[in-house]
Amino acid sequence: MSETNRGTPTFRRPDELLWRTEPMRATGDLLALWASLPTLAPLRLGDGHTVLVLPGFLADDLSTIALRTLLKAHNYRAARWKLGTNLGPTEQTWGGAIRRLERLHERSGKPVTLIGQSLGGIFARELARRHPEQVRQVITLGSPYRLRSTEAPETTTVGHLYHSLRGLHTDAFDHTEPEEGRPPITVPTTSIYSRSDGVVPWQSCVDVERPLAENVEVTASHCGMGFHPQVLRIVLDRLAQEPGRWAPYAEAHPIAS
């Protein structure tokens, strides 16, 4: 990562080797999940609040089934986003995400935790930014929210695909401004990132200095974030916190300057 003349960070595309080994490493993350299930099962049960899980770019609810199954096993109401494949902020996906959060909030009568993988995490942060009264906390998994959408084609390994769909995206979702200049998020956020991310620059997944924000590093691949056992332990720890008593994760890393 470097700085422009105007102080806005710019990010470099992940190493080609990391990108080429993503499928193999994600498979290893999945195998690690099966091996670690006995150690995840005893973790304490949650309070039953609703958790909405948002998939990444070009993914759907099938990609989050392992995470949602674990959440349900630990007494959380894990909710699908029910919007099909995430093609970016189309009217169907972005407008639908807003309505989905609103319904879940109304149904439970309590704020909803949002967990988003990659692009789903960018959606989750924007939902929390616009509707903080409906959101309990946000957890992002390899989400490059500090990356402006105009930078995606050059700095991510799937940015050309995202750019090819820009004509479908709604103007109601604008991610062209740097994160530093956007309105603050007022609910707790946990940004989980990996330096071995082969899809997006890991630095773009690390939060800037502000209250109620933390960054936690893991060793997962980008595609394996949703089922890597280290990630799942962190998620369950964050979900177990009582409202209004948020504290940083024990292994949280310093925020970005």
N, C-alpha and C positions, 0 to 999 in steps of 0.2 A: 504494500500500500504506500502511496505517496500523496503529497499535498499539491493542489493547484495553486496558482498565484492568488486566488481569491479565498484560499483556506478550505476549500471543499475537498474532501478525500477522494482519490481515485483508486481503483482497484485493478489488480492484475488477474488475468485468467488463470485458473488452476493448472498445475503441471499436467502435461499430456499423459504421463504415466499413471497419475492418480485417476484420470478420466477413464483410461483403457482398462484399469483394474477394478473399476466400480462394481461390475456384475459379480466378479469373483469375491470381492471383499464383502459385498452385501449378502452373498450366500453364506459366507463365514459368520456374519452377524446373526443370520437366521439360525444357523446351527448352534451358535452360542446361546441363543434364547432357549432352545429345547434343553440344552445341557444345564441351564441355570434355573429352570422352572422350580425345582425343589427349594431353592434359596429365595425365590420371589414369593412363593405361596405363603410363608409365615408372616410376611410384613403386615402390619396392623391394618384393620379394616377402616374405611373412610366413613364420612358422615352422611353419605347418600346424596350429596348435591349433584347437580347436573353438569356434565362435562361434554361440550361440543367439540368434536374432532374434525378438522378440516384437512383434506388431502393436498398434496403438492401438485405442481404443474403436470398436466397430462395424466393424472392419477384420479382414482375415484374411491368410493367407500371400501372397496375390496382391499385397497392398499393399507387401510388403517384397522383391519379386522383384528390383527394380533393385539394391537394396543387397546382397542375397545373391549376385547374379550378379557384382558387382564384387569382393566378398570372395573368391569362388571363383577369380576371375581372378588374384587376388593371393595364391593358395596358402593360403587359410584354409578350414577345413571349415565352411562356412556351413550351419546347420541351421534348418529350419522349426520352428514350434512344433506343427504338426499338430493343432490343437485347434479348427479352424473359426473362426467369427466371435467376436471378443472382446466378449462381452456384459457384461463386468465379472467380479468374482470369484465366479462360480458354482462349484459343486463340480466341474463338468467342466473349466472353464478353470483355476481356481486349483489344484485337486488334480492336474489333468493337467500343469500347468506344473512342479509339484514333481517328479512322476514323470518328466517329460521331461528335466529337468536331471539327475536321478539316473542315468538310463540313459545319457545322453551322457557323464557323468563316469565311469561304470563302463566304458563302451566305450573311451574314450581313455586312461583311467588318469591323466588330468591335469585340473586345474581348467578350467572353461569360462568364456569371456568372454560376458557378457550385454549385448545391445543392445536397448533397448526404446524404441519410439516412443509418446509420450503415455502413455496408461494402461499400455501394455506396459512402460514404464520404471518405473512404480510397482510393477508385479509384479516386475521385475528387481531393484529395490532390496530388496524384501521377501524375495525368494529369497536374496539375498546376506546379508541380516541374519540369516536363520534357518539358512542352510547355507553359511557362509563357506568351509568346507573344500572345497566343490565349485565355487567361483567364483574366477576369476582377476582380473577387474575388471568394472565396470559402466559402460556408456555410455548416457545417457538423451538422447532427442531431444524437446524440448518437453514434458517430463513434469512435471505440476504436483503433485509429491509433497509439497510444503509446504501443499497445500490439503487440508483435511479433507473427507471425503466428504459430510458434512452441509452444507458450504458450496457444493458444486458447482452446485446448481440456480440460485443467485443470482449466481455469479461466473464461470461458463463459459457459452459459447453453446450447448453441447449438454448442459448439466447436467440439464435437465428430462427428457431421454431416459434418462440414467443413473439418475435418481431413479425413473423409471417401471419400471425393471427391478430395483429393490432387493429385491423379494420373491423373486427368484431367487438372490440372493447368499448365500454361506455365512458363518456367524459365525466360521469359522476364519480369515477374512481381515478384520481390523479396521483401518480407516484413519480412525478418528474422533478419534484423539489427535494433537496437533500434532507435527510432525517434531522439534521441539526436545526433546520429552519422550520420544522413542522410543529404544530401545537403539541404540547406535552401529553403523554399518557399518564393518567392519574391513578391507575390501579397497578398492583405489583406485576412485574414482568420478569420472567426467567428466560434467558437466551442460551440455548444449548447449541454448541458449535464444535466442529472438529477440524483440526489443522490438516487432516488427511482427506478433507472434502474434495472430491473430484469433479463436482458440478458447478459450484459457486465459490468465489473467494471467501475463505473463512473469516477474514477481517470484516466483511460486509454483514456478518451475522452477529457481531459484537456490539453491544449497546453503548451509547454515549453517556456521559455523566448526568445523572438525574436521580431524584429520590425513588425508592422502591424498585430499583433496577439491579439485576445481577446477571453475570455471565458465568456459565459453567462449561468447562471443556471436557469432551469425551474423546474416545478413540474410534468411533464408528465411521463407516462410510456415509456418504450423503444419502444414498438410497436405503441404507439399513438403519437410519435413525429411528424409525418407528417401531423397531423390534429389537434393538440392541439392548442387552440386559442392563448395562450401565446407565443408559438413557432411561429405561423403565424404572429403575430404582430412584433416580432423581425425580422423575415425574410423580411417583407415588409419595415421595417425601414432601414435595411441594404441595400436592393436593391435600395432605393431611394437616396442613396448618389451619388454625382457627381464624375466621374472619376478623380483621382488625388487629391481628397479632403476627403479622408477617415478619419474618427474619430471614436474612440471607442463608443460602445453603452453606453447609460447613466447608465445602470445597469450592465455593464461588471464587471467580477470578476478578482482578481489578477491572473497573470499567475503562472503556477507551477514552483517550483524551481527544 
